[in-house]
Amino acid sequence: MQVLYEDNHIIIVNKAPGEIVQGDKTGDEPLVETLKRWIKDKYNKPGNVFCGVVHRLDRPVAGVVVFAKTSKALSRLNEMFRNGDVHKTYWAISRNCPPKGEDTLTHYITTVERNNKSYASLTPKSGAKEARLSYRHIASSDRYHLLEVNLMTGRKHQIRVQLSSIGCTIKGDLKYGDKRSNPDGSISKNLRLVDPSDSGVIGKEALDIFLSTMYKLRYPNATEIDIRNAKADKSYYELPLTEAAFSRQMKGLGIRQALKNK
């Protein structure tokens, strides 16, 4: 586990492929418990340590995960995500080019716990939940294609199953139909956290979104001018290892050069 950022309110860590955010039936130790022990040891805290889960990533996905260090921070962060003050953007690599340059997908997803897999249908079914996302084709190499995805709902394995349903299975995602695994067991999907005030800008550092979040937590009365001034301080920007690794993967697949040529 690598801690990317920490203050009195939140702690941001680099989640590697194979790690889980919260406990599941495998019994593997989740990041939230590892983090509690890390905080307890670092600060010699007696008793129980609070660590709240703000959002999750699937086991094979690498990316930035945010945890709240206080119940007040957890409440505020949850409210920000609910109200759309912050949102998550994903990049995914597929072997197949999507049928449209950009589109909004709507499916109805059911999940079978027995095999831990979700299934997408174009028509409503009993017990199914509506799932919506938008995607945009950003770049292509000779063999691979880079998609930017924005979630409108949060369903289990939503991006993976919805992209697979249009023939764009994520590279390395054997569960949803890709033909070969990645060497490290990951799937080629990376969480990128984007500030809505800068919507449409691609490639900002993954911690960018949390500048405004941190300021709102520290200074509830902060104005938009205060937040813009904070963003001008480049010392706040940090490139997580997960994003650097994803960038190297894109380079190896020829996608990064395609981005430069756009």
C-alpha positions in Angstrom: 0.0 0.0 0.0 1.3 3.5 -0.9 -0.1 6.6 0.7 -0.3 9.5 -1.8 -1.8 12.2 0.4 -2.9 12.6 4.0 -4.2 15.4 6.1 -6.5 15.6 9.1 -9.6 14.8 7.1 -8.7 12.4 4.3 -6.1 9.9 3.2 -5.6 8.9 -0.4 -3.9 5.7 -1.4 -2.7 3.9 -4.5 -4.7 0.7 -5.0 -2.8 -1.9 -6.9 -4.5 -4.6 -9.0 -5.6 -7.5 -6.9 -6.2 -5.5 -3.8 -9.8 -5.1 -2.4 -11.2 -1.9 -0.9 -13.6 -3.6 1.5 -13.9 -7.2 2.8 -15.5 -9.9 0.7 -16.1 -13.6 0.9 -12.4 -14.4 0.0 -11.3 -13.3 3.4 -8.4 -11.3 2.0 -7.5 -8.3 4.1 -9.1 -5.2 2.5 -7.3 -1.8 2.1 -9.5 -0.2 4.7 -8.2 -2.6 7.4 -4.6 -2.3 6.2 -5.0 1.5 6.4 -6.5 1.4 9.9 -3.5 -0.6 11.1 -1.1 1.8 9.3 -2.7 4.8 11.0 -2.7 3.1 14.4 1.0 2.3 14.1 2.0 5.6 12.7 0.3 7.7 15.4 0.5 5.2 18.2 -3.3 5.4 18.6 -4.9 3.4 21.3 -8.2 1.6 20.7 -10.1 1.5 17.4 -9.2 3.7 14.5 -11.9 5.3 12.2 -11.4 4.9 8.5 -14.4 5.5 6.2 -14.8 4.2 2.7 -15.8 6.9 0.3 -15.8 4.9 -2.9 -14.6 1.5 -4.3 -12.7 0.0 -7.2 -13.0 -3.5 -8.5 -10.3 -5.9 -7.4 -8.4 -6.0 -10.8 -8.6 -2.2 -11.3 -5.7 0.1 -10.3 -6.3 3.6 -9.2 -6.6 6.2 -6.5 -8.9 5.5 -3.5 -10.0 8.0 -1.0 -10.8 7.3 2.7 -12.1 9.6 5.3 -10.3 9.9 8.6 -13.3 11.3 10.5 -17.0 10.7 10.4 -17.5 14.4 9.6 -15.2 14.1 6.6 -17.0 10.9 5.5 -20.4 12.6 5.7 -19.2 15.7 3.7 -17.4 13.6 1.0 -20.5 11.4 0.6 -22.6 14.5 0.2 -20.2 15.9 -2.4 -20.4 12.8 -4.5 -24.2 12.6 -4.2 -24.6 16.2 -5.3 -22.2 15.9 -8.2 -19.6 18.3 -6.7 -17.0 15.7 -7.7 -17.1 12.9 -10.1 -15.0 10.0 -11.3 -13.7 9.6 -14.9 -12.2 6.3 -16.1 -9.9 5.5 -19.0 -10.1 2.0 -20.5 -8.2 0.2 -23.2 -10.0 -2.2 -25.5 -8.9 -4.3 -28.4 -12.0 -3.3 -30.4 -13.0 0.2 -31.6 -16.5 1.2 -30.3 -19.3 1.5 -32.8 -19.6 5.3 -32.2 -17.1 8.0 -31.4 -19.1 8.8 -28.3 -22.4 7.6 -26.9 -24.5 7.1 -23.8 -25.3 3.5 -22.9 -28.3 2.3 -20.9 -28.6 -1.3 -19.7 -30.3 -3.2 -17.0 -27.8 -5.1 -14.9 -28.3 -8.1 -12.7 -25.6 -9.7 -10.6 -25.1 -13.4 -9.9 -23.2 -13.7 -6.6 -22.4 -17.3 -7.2 -19.8 -16.4 -9.9 -19.5 -12.7 -8.9 -20.5 -11.5 -12.4 -22.9 -9.0 -13.7 -25.1 -9.3 -16.8 -26.5 -6.5 -19.0 -29.8 -6.4 -20.8 -31.2 -3.7 -23.1 -34.7 -4.3 -21.7 -35.8 -4.2 -18.0 -35.8 -7.5 -16.1 -37.1 -8.5 -12.7 -34.5 -7.5 -10.1 -32.3 -5.7 -12.6 -31.0 -2.2 -11.9 -30.8 0.5 -14.5 -27.1 1.4 -15.4 -26.1 4.4 -17.5 -22.7 5.6 -18.6 -21.2 7.8 -21.4 -18.0 7.0 -23.3 -15.8 8.8 -25.7 -13.2 7.3 -28.1 -10.0 9.3 -27.4 -7.3 7.6 -29.4 -6.2 4.5 -31.2 -3.0 2.6 -32.0 -2.7 -0.1 -34.6 -4.3 -2.6 -32.3 -5.8 -0.9 -29.3 -8.3 1.8 -28.5 -8.5 4.2 -25.5 -11.9 5.2 -24.2 -12.9 7.8 -21.6 -15.9 6.7 -19.5 -18.1 8.7 -17.2 -20.5 6.9 -14.9 -24.0 8.2 -14.3 -24.9 5.3 -12.0 -22.8 3.0 -9.8 -23.5 -0.7 -10.4 -21.3 -3.7 -9.8 -18.8 -4.2 -12.6 -20.8 -1.6 -14.6 -18.1 -0.3 -16.9 -16.7 -3.8 -17.6 -20.1 -5.3 -18.5 -21.5 -2.4 -20.4 -18.4 -2.0 -22.6 -18.3 -5.7 -23.1 -21.9 -5.5 -24.3 -20.9 -3.3 -27.2 -18.0 -5.5 -28.2 -15.3 -3.4 -26.3 -14.2 -5.7 -23.6 -11.5 -4.1 -21.5 -8.0 -5.5 -22.2 -7.1 -8.2 -19.8 -10.6 -8.7 -18.5 -11.1 -12.4 -18.9 -14.3 -12.4 -16.8 -16.1 -10.3 -19.4 -14.7 -11.9 -22.5 -11.1 -10.7 -23.3 -9.0 -13.4 -24.8 -5.7 -12.9 -22.8 -4.9 -11.7 -19.3 -2.4 -8.9 -18.6 0.9 -10.1 -17.1 0.1 -8.6 -13.7 -3.4 -9.9 -13.6 -4.9 -6.4 -13.9 -7.4 -5.1 -16.4 -6.6 -2.0 -18.4 -8.9 0.4 -16.7 -7.7 3.3 -14.6 -9.6 5.7 -12.4 -8.9 9.4 -13.1 -10.5 11.9 -10.8 -11.7 15.0 -12.6 -12.8 18.3 -11.2 -16.3 19.2 -12.8 -15.3 22.9 -13.0 -12.7 21.7 -15.6 -14.9 19.3 -17.4 -13.7 18.4 -20.9 -10.0 18.6 -19.9 -8.3 15.3 -20.4 -5.2 14.2 -18.6 -5.2 16.2 -15.4 -3.3 14.6 -12.5 -5.5 12.1 -10.7 -5.4 14.1 -7.4 -6.7 17.3 -9.1 -10.2 16.8 -8.0 -9.4 16.7 -4.4 -8.0 20.2 -4.3 -11.5 21.6 -4.1 -12.6 18.8 -1.9 -9.8 19.4 0.6 -10.4 23.1 0.7 -14.1 22.6 1.2 -13.4 20.3 4.1 -10.8 22.6 5.7 -12.5 25.9 4.8 -16.3 25.4 4.5 -16.7 29.1 3.6 -14.1 29.1 0.8 -15.1 30.8 -2.4 -14.5 29.6 -5.9 -11.7 32.2 -6.2 -10.0 30.6 -3.2 -10.2 27.2 -4.8 -8.9 28.5 -8.1 -6.0 30.1 -6.3 -5.3 26.8 -4.6 -5.2 25.0 -7.9 -2.6 27.5 -9.1 -0.2 26.1 -6.5 1.6 23.3 -8.4 2.9 21.8 -5.2 -0.5 20.3 -4.7 -0.3 18.2 -7.9 1.1 14.7 -7.7 1.1 11.9 -10.2 0.2 8.6 -8.5 2.1 5.5 -9.4 -1.0 3.8 -10.8 -1.5 6.5 -13.3 2.2 6.4 -14.2 2.0 2.7 -14.7 -1.1 3.1 -16.9 0.7 5.7 -18.9 3.6 3.3 -19.5 1.1 0.6 -20.6 -0.4 3.1 -23.0 3.0 3.8 -24.4 3.7 0.2 -24.8 0.5 -0.3 -26.8 1.2 2.7 -29.0 -1.8 4.7 -27.6 0.2 7.5 -25.9 1.8 8.5 -29.2 -1.7 8.5 -30.8 -2.8 10.9 -28.1 0.2 13.2 -28.8 -0.7 13.2 -32.5 -4.3 14.4 -31.9 
